């Protein structure tokens, strides 16, 4: 019997393995009704058949695709992946709903990081003033704070690039970066004549979703610049809770802050004049978080109802025994209060548990279901809308305050008129 050389046997084995692999792939593609083709750029294209009961002609799409690759003056630089993402983005945006969105991998990652309250950068909240990039506040314990960045600082340059005409997102993109790398900011401190350069080493920033303090009225610097503040009883103790988002760490941070408030109350003879709950510029987040927070103040009942696209309705009721059920409460809201923040404010208003002070909220009352897609992309589809306890919809309407107080352009770190009004109401 003649034996085959090892190299020949290896070729047969590889050939058979490839046949089996190809057969398996072909079967799976067939099950998914997927075909394989080659595009104008020589890349393999996988096409899935049009879903049943859907009559869509994609010939125009592929006609445009081919003409772009054939006639565009710089066709070699066309990024087919970005073209696909752009097409999907357009398809999703055709719904006309600004909250139903497609997120390419980078944007999807950033969205998740923001909800998680963690990113890499210097740790400073930025804004605009006089068409220039300005620091609203450095976050406590971050590289920005340690480097001497202060509220009101103008950022004139980032790594020698002028910031004139930049938007806030552009500035954020330029300043953020990998942990351990350095960014140099040219800073002009408020009331200073000469700018300085600050080299700041980026780090992982964990943004606290909850800020808490308890002070006597006379110690509250945020209202110290208001002439009426001196009329308040300076010895009364006020507690303050600011919730910046409903994210991954919110519930744990909240529980710690509530424990601190209860400790302050006990050490103050068991009394507090009241609590200011600040939901201004809170863009929302997880629905479950809004129920958790509202349940801290409301004994029982429905916090919010969700009407779904399949005509079903879900009620979300108080889900725990609250620890702040009896403390006098004023809630601060503004145009930046949205989504889960509006649920909490609306529920507290409907149950007459709190006085709402500030401006009408944003009006984002719909429910988005997130889907993780291939390659790290994401899709958020509006699948329902929220109804407050009395049945009112938040969408495009928002939550109106009981006491309207608008802030003007002259507002500073010591002239927070909305906070002052809240304290005034608690001291009555």
N, C-alpha and C positions, 0 to 999 in steps of 0.2 A: 504493500500500500504506500502510495507516494504521499509524503507530508508536505504541507504548504509552508513556505517561509513565514516567519513571525510578522514581517512587515506587511505581507499579503493578508494574513489573518486580521491584522489591525485595521487595514483598509475596509475589509468586509464588515467588521464590527462597527466601525464608525459610520459606514454607509447604512447599515440596518438601523442604528440608533437615530440617525437623521431621518430615516423614513418614519420611524415610530413617532419622533418628535413632531415632524411635519404633519403626520396624521392627526396627532392630538391637538395641535394648534388649529388645523383645518376644521376639526370637529367643533372646537369651542367657538371659532369664528362663525361657523355655520349655525350653531345654536343661537348666537347673538345676531344672526343675519347681517354679518359684517363682511365687506369685500375689501380686497387689497388692490391698490393701484399705485402708479408712479406719477408724481407731480412734475411740473415744468422745471423745478429745481433739482430733479432727480431723487427727491426724497420719497420714501414709501408712505402712502396715504391709506389709512384705514377709514372706510366709510360705512356708517351704520344705516340700514334701510329706514325709510320714513315710517314712523309708528302707524299702526293700523288706525283706520277711521280718520286719518289726517291726509289731506290732499294739498301738498306743498310742492311747487316747482322751483327747484334749486338751480335751474339752468342759468338764470341771470347771475346768480352768485358766482358760479364757476366761470361764466363768461368774463365777468369783471376781474376775477382772480387771474385768469390767463392773460388778459390784456395788460394788467398791471405788470406782470413778469415779462411780457413781450415788449411793451412800449415805454415803460417808465424809464426816464433818462439814466437813472442810477439803480437799475434793477438788482445789481449785485448786493446792495445794502439792504434790500427788503428782508425783514425778519418775519418769516412765515408764522412763527409761534405768536408774535405780537399781532399779526394780522388776524389770526384765529381768535385771539382774546378780544381784539377790537370788534370783530363780528359778533361774538357772543355778548359783549357789553351792549352793543347796539340792539340786539334782539331782546335782551332783558329790559333795557330802558324803554323799549317800545310799549311796555305796559303802562307807562305814564305815571307809575308809582315811584317816587324818589327813594323809597326804602327797600324796594325789590332790586337788588344789585348783584352783579357778578364781580368778584374780587380775584384778580390774578394772584399768583402765589405770594409775591412780596407784600401786597396790600392786605391779603388775608392774614399773613403772619403778623403784620403791624397791628391789625384790628384785635387779634387775640392777645397780643402783648399789652395793648392799652387796657383791655378789660381785666387782664391779670394784674395791671398796675405795675408792670416791670418792663424796663427797657434800658438801653445803654446810652449814656450821654453825660450831661453835667448837672441836671436837676434844677432847671429854672423854668418858670412859667413865663411865656412871652406874650406880648400884645403889641398894639400899634398906637402911637401918639404922634400927632403932627406929621403923619406919613412916614414915621421912622419906627424901627424895631426898638421896643422898650421892654425892660424886665418888669413883670408884674410882681413877682416874688420868687426868691430862691427857696427851694425846699429845704427844710431843716436837715442838717447832717449830710448834705450832698457836696460834691466837689465845688459847685457854684458858690454855696454858702461859705465853705472853707477858704475859697480864693478871694473872698471879699466882695462878691457881687451883691448889690443892694437893690431894694425896690426902687423903681424910678430911674435906674441906670439906662442910658441909651447905648445900644450896641452899634457902633459906627462901622466896624469891619469884622469880618470873620476870616481868619487866615489871610489877611491883607486884601480881601475882596470887599469892596464897598457895599454896604447894605441898602443904599438908596434905591428905592423902587421895589425892594424885596417885599414879598408877602410873608406872613407869619409861617405858613407851611414851608416856604423856601428856607427861611431862617432855621426852622427846626431841623430840616433835612441836612443843612450844612453843618449845624452844631452837633447833632447826634453822631455817634460813631462807636466803633468797637472799644470795649473796655481796655484801658491801658494806653490808648493812643491820646495824643495831645491836640487840643484846639486852642488857637490864640485869638482872643477877643480884644478888640480895641473899644474900650469902655469910657463913656463920659458920665461921671457921677453927677447926680442932681446937685445944682448950685455950684458946680465946679467949672473952671474955665479951661482946663487942659485935660485932654483924654489920656488914658494910660493903657498899656498892653497888659493883659493877664493871660498867662499860659496855664490852661486847666487840663488836668489829666482826667479823661472820661472814666466812668465807672458804671457798674450795674446800679440802676436807680429803682428802688422799690417805692412807688408812690403810695403814701398812706391814704386810704379812702376816707378815714375819719380823723377829724381834728377836734380836740376838746379842751376847754378851759373853764375854770370857775373863779370869778373875781368879784370883789366889791365894786360897786358902780364907779366909785372914784378912781379905780385902778384900770378901768377899761379905756385904753388909749385910742381904740378905734372910733370913739365918739368924742374924744377930748377937744377936738377943734370946733365943735358945735357950740354956739352960744347958749342954746337951751339946755345943754347937758348939765350945767351947773345947778339947774332947778331940781334935779333928781335927788333922792335920798342916797347920799354917797356911801352909806354904810351897808346897804342891802346887798345880799349875795346873789349873783346871777350866774347860772351855768349856760354854757354855749357848746353846741354840737354842730359841726359842719360835716356834711357828707358829700364827697366830691364825685362819687360814682357808685354803682351797684355792681361790683366786680367779684373776682375770685376770693379776695381777702376781706371783703366787706364785713361779713358776719362776725368773724373772729375779732377784727378791729373794733367793731361796734360793741361787742360784749365787754371788751376791756374798758372802753370809754364809759359805758353805763356803770360798770363797777366803780370807776373813779368818781362819777357823779354821786352815787349812793354813799361812797365813803366821805366825800366832801359834805354831803347833807347831814350825815351822822355826826361829823366833827363840828358842824355848825349848829348844834342843838336840835338837829332833826328838821330844820327848816331851810328852804331856799325860796327866794322871791319868785323864781320860775326858771324855765328853760327856753332858750332861743335855739330853734332847730333850723339850721341854714341849708337850704337846698338850691341856692342860687348857682347858676352855671353848672348844675349837675345834669349831664346828658343822658342819664339813665343806665341801663344795663339789664341784668337778669330779673325776670318777673318774680322768681322765687325770693329774690332779695327784697323786693318791694313789700311782699307779704310779710316777710320776717321782720322788717323794720316797723311797718305799720302796726303789727301785733304787739309791739312794745308799749303802745299807747292806748290801744283799743281792747276792751274786755272780750267782746264777742261780736260775731256778725260777718257779713261778706265784705272783704276788702276790695275785690275787683272781680268782674265777670269777663270771660273771654268768649266772644261769638266767633265761631270758626267758619272757614270757607265751605265746609260740608253741612252747614246749618245746625251743627251741634253747639251746645253752650256749656261752658265749664265755670263753676263758681269757686273762687279761692277765698276761703274763710280764715279768720284768725287761727294761727297754728301753734300758739304757745301762750303761756301765762306771762304777760308783760310785767316789767319791773318799774315802769314809769307811767302807771295808769292814772295817778292822781296829781302829778306835778303840773302846775300851771304852764301852759305851752303856747308859744307863738312860733309860726313857721314863716321863714323868709323864702320868697320865690322871685324869679324874674324871667325874662324872655329866654334865658339860657337853661331854664329848668325844663326837662323833657322826659318823656317815656316813663320809666319806673319812678322818677322823682314826682311826676304829675299824678301817678297813681296814689302815692303816699299822701301828697298834699290834698288831693281830691277826697280821699277817704277820711282824712282828719277833719276836713271841712264839712263833709256830709254828715258825719256823726257829731258835729259841733264839739269836737274834742280840742280843737285849736283855733286860734285866730290867724288867718293867713294875711301876711303883709308883703307888699312889694308891687310887682307888675304881673299882668296876665302871662301865663306860661306859654311855652312854644306851641303846643298842640300836636304832639306826636303820640297818637293813641292807637297805633296798630302793632300787630304781633308779627315778628319775623322768625321764620324757622330756618336755622343755618344748616347747610349741607356742605360737607367736605368733598371736594372733587379730585380727580386725578392730577397728580403733579403738584399738589399743595394749594390749588385754587379753591375758592369757596363761592357759594351761592346762597344769598339770603332772599327768601321769598315771603312776602306778606301773606299770611295764612289766616289772619283774624284781626279783630279789633277789640279794644278794651272798653268796658262800661263801668262807670263808677257806681257805688252802692245805690244811689238814687236812680240809676238807669241812664245817666247822661254820658254821652260819648266825649272823649277827650280830643279825638282827631280833628284837626284844623280849627278847634275852638279853644283848647287849653283850659286851664283852671284860673278863674278870676279871683283876685284877692279880696278879702273882706275890707281891708284898708289899703288903698292905693298910695304908694309912695314911689315916685320916680327919681332916679339918680341922674344928675346932669354931668356935664363935662368937667365941672370944678371939683368933683368928688375926689378926695385924697384918702390916704391911709388913716387920717384922724377925723374924717367928716362923713362917716357912714350913716346917712339919714335913715335908711331902712332899719339898721340895727338899733339906732336911737329910738325909733318909733316902737319897735318891739319891746325894748326895755321900758319905755314909758307905759305901755299897755300892761306889762307885768307888775309895775309898781302901783297901778291904780287900786 
